[in-house]
Amino acid sequence: MEHNHGHALEHEHRQVQESKYDATLKKYNTDLNDDDVNNSVAKLLKEHLEENNNIEVKKLLFNCIDLTTLKETDNDEYVMDFTKKVNKFDETYPELKNVAAICVYPCFAEIVRDTLEVEDVNVACVAGGFPSSQTYAEVKIVETALAIKDGADEIDIVISVGKYLAGDYENMCDEIDEIKETCKDHTLKVILETGALKKASDIKKASLLAMYAGGDFIKTSTGKIGISATPEAAYVMCNAIKEYYELTGIKKGFKAAGGINTVKDAIAYYTIVKEVLGEEWLDNSLFRLGTSRLANQLLSEILGKETKFF
């Protein structure tokens, strides 16, 4: 009898623990229909995409890029040269705003910090067991702390997708919370890996939990699995940011990353942010694009001639 009583208490304790996250989710509509989302996005882009296809928008998009190199072949010399191009950009195109940040693996934070000579460009690092997030919470925290010590202004981590899918919101959120504590006033971007979450309702829930746990930005993808950023995921995430802001008064940022291959892709994300969140979100303090290949394409269209600067 005593044994069963213990189990009942344990179960009750677990329910109390879970309720904080479930209670948060209950404040929002997370019961989304994927077909409805697809139709809403198609309609939004059909009505508004073309009006944003102009030079001013392209300049802003360029200024929202996290110029990223996350290759197995990256080394000190390559990352140094990569950073020098950003320095040179300021001299070559003084009339244009530079990229928002340079995003690298944590072991290169110091190289970027030491090489970077321009203002208004941040050092961003992927950390926390990127891209799978399958490592000890302690390792995630140490990696974050080391990246910041070496000069990172911003940290991009991936949620524990496996924990989320198993319904273990508590441990998933505790990790984000502890990493944010480590970041202090440095920006924490939380990658949802939306391609692995698949359903709109799960993307919405994960968005809300990531913001609630301390993420300053929510980000679509790592670019390391088959399905990267999609306009549909962006739409759901931006709606989550909007509702979170309406309820809490706290603005969170949005970052699209992975598979942004064309200028039109970038304009689609801009259009979704503009229509769902409004003009206030349209600068690099709240909107980012994680990409490298896009930099030259945007620059070519801004300058009106093919340009391979980066």
C-alpha positions as CSV (number, residue, x, y, z in Angstrom):
1,M,0.0,0.0,0.0
2,E,2.8,2.4,1.0
3,H,4.6,1.6,-2.3
4,N,1.6,2.6,-4.3
5,H,1.2,5.8,-2.3
6,G,4.8,6.7,-3.2
7,H,4.0,6.1,-6.9
8,A,0.9,8.3,-6.7
9,L,3.0,11.1,-5.1
10,E,5.6,10.8,-7.7
11,H,3.0,11.0,-10.5
12,E,1.4,14.0,-8.8
13,H,4.9,15.7,-8.6
14,R,5.5,15.0,-12.3
15,Q,2.2,16.5,-13.2
16,V,3.0,19.7,-11.2
17,Q,6.3,19.9,-13.0
18,E,4.8,19.5,-16.4
19,S,2.0,21.9,-15.8
20,K,4.1,25.1,-16.2
21,Y,4.8,24.3,-19.8
22,D,1.4,22.9,-20.6
23,A,-0.2,25.9,-18.9
24,T,1.9,28.2,-21.1
25,L,0.9,26.4,-24.3
26,K,-2.8,26.5,-23.2
27,K,-2.7,30.3,-23.5
28,Y,-2.3,30.0,-27.3
29,N,-4.0,28.3,-30.2
30,T,-1.6,25.4,-31.1
31,D,-4.2,23.3,-32.9
32,L,-3.2,24.2,-36.4
33,N,-4.3,22.5,-39.7
34,D,-1.4,22.1,-42.1
35,D,-3.6,22.6,-45.2
36,D,-4.9,25.9,-43.8
37,V,-1.4,27.1,-43.1
38,N,-0.3,26.2,-46.7
39,N,-3.3,28.0,-48.2
40,S,-2.7,31.1,-46.0
41,V,1.0,31.3,-47.0
42,A,0.2,30.8,-50.7
43,K,-2.4,33.6,-50.6
44,L,-0.1,36.0,-48.6
45,L,2.8,35.5,-51.1
46,K,0.5,35.8,-54.1
47,E,-0.9,39.1,-52.9
48,H,2.3,40.7,-51.5
49,L,5.5,39.2,-52.7
50,E,6.0,41.3,-55.9
51,E,5.5,44.6,-54.1
52,N,8.6,43.8,-52.0
53,N,10.8,42.9,-55.0
54,N,12.8,46.1,-55.0
55,I,16.3,47.5,-54.3
56,E,15.5,48.9,-50.9
57,V,14.2,45.6,-49.7
58,K,17.2,43.8,-51.1
59,K,19.5,46.2,-49.3
60,L,17.7,45.5,-46.0
61,L,17.9,41.8,-46.6
62,F,21.6,42.0,-47.2
63,N,22.0,43.8,-43.9
64,C,20.0,41.0,-42.2
65,I,22.3,38.2,-43.3
66,D,24.3,36.1,-40.9
67,L,27.1,35.3,-43.3
68,T,27.7,31.6,-42.4
69,T,30.5,29.0,-42.8
70,L,29.8,25.7,-41.1
71,K,31.8,23.2,-43.2
72,E,33.9,20.3,-42.1
73,T,36.8,21.8,-44.1
74,D,36.8,25.2,-42.3
75,N,40.1,26.1,-40.8
76,D,41.8,29.1,-39.2
77,E,43.1,30.5,-42.5
78,Y,39.8,30.1,-44.3
79,V,37.8,31.7,-41.5
80,M,40.3,34.6,-41.4
81,D,39.9,35.2,-45.2
82,F,36.1,34.9,-44.8
83,T,36.2,37.6,-42.2
84,K,38.5,39.8,-44.1
85,K,36.0,40.0,-47.0
86,V,33.5,41.5,-44.5
87,N,36.1,44.1,-43.6
88,K,36.8,44.8,-47.2
89,F,33.1,45.2,-48.0
90,D,33.0,48.4,-45.9
91,E,35.8,49.9,-48.0
92,T,34.5,48.7,-51.3
93,Y,30.8,49.6,-50.8
94,P,30.7,52.4,-48.2
95,E,27.2,53.4,-49.3
96,L,25.8,49.9,-48.3
97,K,25.1,48.5,-44.9
98,N,27.2,45.4,-44.2
99,V,26.0,41.9,-43.1
100,A,24.5,41.5,-39.6
101,A,26.9,38.9,-38.3
102,I,29.5,36.3,-39.2
103,C,28.4,32.8,-38.0
104,V,31.0,30.1,-37.4
105,Y,31.8,27.1,-35.2
106,P,32.8,28.1,-31.6
107,C,36.5,27.1,-32.1
108,F,36.7,30.0,-34.7
109,A,35.1,32.7,-32.5
110,E,38.5,34.1,-31.5
111,I,39.8,34.2,-35.1
112,V,36.7,36.2,-36.2
113,R,36.9,38.5,-33.2
114,D,40.6,39.2,-33.8
115,T,40.2,39.7,-37.6
116,L,37.0,41.7,-37.7
117,E,37.6,45.4,-38.0
118,V,34.2,46.8,-38.9
119,E,31.5,48.1,-36.6
120,D,27.9,46.8,-36.5
121,V,28.9,43.2,-37.5
122,N,28.5,40.7,-34.8
123,V,30.3,37.4,-34.1
124,A,27.8,34.5,-34.0
125,C,28.6,30.9,-33.1
126,V,26.6,27.7,-33.3
127,A,26.9,25.8,-30.0
128,G,25.2,23.4,-27.8
129,G,26.1,20.2,-29.7
130,F,25.1,21.7,-33.1
131,P,23.6,20.4,-35.3
132,S,22.0,17.4,-33.6
133,S,21.9,18.8,-30.0
134,Q,22.6,15.2,-28.9
135,T,25.1,15.7,-26.1
136,Y,25.3,16.4,-22.4
137,A,23.6,19.6,-21.1
138,E,26.9,20.4,-19.3
139,V,28.8,20.2,-22.6
140,K,26.2,22.6,-24.2
141,I,26.7,25.1,-21.4
142,V,30.5,24.8,-21.5
143,E,30.6,25.2,-25.3
144,T,28.4,28.3,-25.0
145,A,30.5,29.8,-22.3
146,L,33.8,29.2,-24.2
147,A,32.3,30.7,-27.4
148,I,31.3,33.9,-25.4
149,K,34.7,34.0,-23.7
150,D,36.4,33.9,-27.2
151,G,34.3,36.8,-28.4
152,A,30.9,35.6,-29.6
153,D,28.1,38.2,-29.4
154,E,25.4,35.7,-30.4
155,I,24.9,32.0,-29.8
156,D,22.7,29.7,-32.1
157,I,21.6,26.4,-30.5
158,V,19.3,23.6,-31.5
159,I,16.4,22.5,-29.3
160,S,16.6,18.8,-28.1
161,V,14.2,17.7,-30.9
162,G,14.0,14.2,-29.5
163,K,13.0,15.5,-26.1
164,Y,10.4,17.7,-27.6
165,L,8.9,14.9,-29.7
166,A,8.8,12.7,-26.6
167,G,6.8,15.4,-24.8
168,D,9.6,16.1,-22.4
169,Y,9.2,19.8,-22.5
170,E,10.7,20.3,-19.1
171,N,14.1,19.0,-19.9
172,M,14.1,20.7,-23.3
173,C,13.2,24.1,-21.8
174,D,15.6,23.7,-18.8
175,E,18.5,23.3,-21.2
176,I,17.5,26.5,-23.1
177,D,17.0,28.3,-19.8
178,E,20.5,27.3,-18.6
179,I,22.1,28.2,-21.8
180,K,20.4,31.6,-21.7
181,E,21.7,32.1,-18.2
182,T,25.2,31.4,-19.6
183,C,24.6,33.9,-22.4
184,K,23.4,36.6,-20.1
185,D,22.9,39.7,-22.3
186,H,24.3,38.0,-25.4
187,T,21.7,37.1,-28.0
188,L,20.5,33.5,-27.9
189,K,18.9,32.1,-31.1
190,V,17.1,28.8,-30.8
191,I,16.8,26.6,-33.8
192,L,13.7,24.5,-33.9
193,E,14.8,22.2,-36.8
194,T,11.3,22.6,-38.3
195,G,11.9,19.9,-40.9
196,A,12.1,17.3,-38.1
197,L,9.0,18.7,-36.3
198,K,7.0,18.4,-39.6
199,K,3.5,19.5,-38.4
200,A,2.5,23.1,-38.0
201,S,1.1,22.5,-34.6
202,D,4.4,21.1,-33.4
203,I,6.3,24.1,-34.9
204,K,3.9,26.4,-33.1
205,K,4.4,24.7,-29.7
206,A,8.2,24.4,-30.1
207,S,8.3,28.1,-31.0
208,L,6.3,29.1,-27.9
209,L,8.4,26.9,-25.6
210,A,11.7,28.1,-27.0
211,M,10.7,31.8,-26.4
212,Y,9.2,31.0,-23.0
213,A,12.5,29.3,-22.0
214,G,14.6,32.3,-22.9
215,G,15.4,32.3,-26.6
216,D,15.8,35.9,-28.0
217,F,15.3,34.6,-31.6
218,I,13.6,31.5,-32.9
219,K,15.3,30.1,-36.0
220,T,14.0,27.6,-38.6
221,S,16.7,25.1,-39.3
222,T,20.4,24.0,-39.2
223,G,20.6,23.4,-42.9
224,K,22.0,20.0,-42.0
225,I,19.0,17.8,-42.6
226,G,16.9,17.2,-45.7
227,I,14.2,19.8,-45.1
228,S,15.4,23.2,-44.3
229,A,13.5,26.5,-43.9
230,T,10.1,26.7,-45.6
231,P,7.7,29.7,-45.9
232,E,5.1,27.6,-44.1
233,A,7.3,27.1,-41.0
234,A,8.2,30.8,-41.1
235,Y,4.5,31.8,-41.2
236,V,3.7,29.6,-38.1
237,M,6.8,30.9,-36.2
238,C,6.0,34.5,-37.0
239,N,2.4,34.0,-35.8
240,A,3.8,32.5,-32.6
241,I,6.1,35.5,-32.1
242,K,3.2,37.9,-32.7
243,E,0.9,36.1,-30.2
244,Y,3.8,35.9,-27.6
245,Y,4.4,39.6,-28.0
246,E,0.7,40.4,-27.6
247,L,0.5,38.3,-24.4
248,T,3.9,39.3,-22.8
249,G,5.0,42.6,-24.4
250,I,8.3,40.9,-25.2
251,K,9.6,41.1,-28.8
252,K,11.4,38.0,-30.1
253,G,13.3,37.8,-33.3
254,F,12.9,35.5,-36.3
255,K,15.7,33.9,-38.3
256,A,15.2,31.8,-41.5
257,A,18.2,29.5,-42.3
258,G,18.9,26.6,-44.5
259,G,18.0,26.3,-48.1
260,I,17.7,30.0,-48.8
261,N,19.0,29.7,-52.4
262,T,17.5,32.6,-54.3
263,V,16.7,36.3,-53.8
264,K,13.1,35.4,-54.3
265,D,13.3,33.0,-51.3
266,A,14.6,35.8,-49.2
267,I,11.9,38.2,-50.3
268,A,9.3,35.6,-49.4
269,Y,10.6,35.5,-45.8
270,Y,10.7,39.3,-45.7
271,T,7.1,39.4,-47.0
272,I,5.9,36.9,-44.3
273,V,7.6,38.9,-41.5
274,K,6.2,42.2,-42.8
275,E,2.6,40.9,-43.2
276,V,2.5,38.9,-39.9
277,L,4.7,41.0,-37.6
278,G,4.8,44.4,-39.2
279,E,7.4,47.0,-40.0
280,E,8.8,47.0,-36.5
281,W,10.4,43.6,-37.1
282,L,12.1,44.6,-40.4
283,D,15.6,45.3,-39.3
284,N,18.5,43.0,-38.2
285,S,17.7,43.4,-34.5
286,L,14.7,41.2,-35.0
287,F,15.1,39.6,-38.5
288,R,17.9,37.5,-39.8
289,L,18.7,35.2,-42.7
290,G,21.3,32.5,-42.2
291,T,23.0,32.0,-45.6
292,S,26.2,32.7,-47.5
293,R,25.3,32.0,-51.1
294,L,22.6,34.6,-51.0
295,A,25.1,37.5,-50.3
296,N,26.5,37.6,-53.8
297,Q,23.1,37.2,-55.4
298,L,21.6,40.1,-53.4
299,L,24.7,42.2,-54.1
300,S,24.5,41.5,-57.8
301,E,20.8,42.6,-57.9
302,I,21.5,45.7,-55.8
303,L,24.5,46.7,-58.0
304,G,22.8,45.7,-61.2
305,K,25.7,43.5,-62.4
306,E,27.0,40.0,-61.5
307,T,29.2,40.4,-58.5
308,K,31.2,37.6,-56.7
309,F,32.4,39.5,-53.7
310,F,32.1,36.8,-51.0
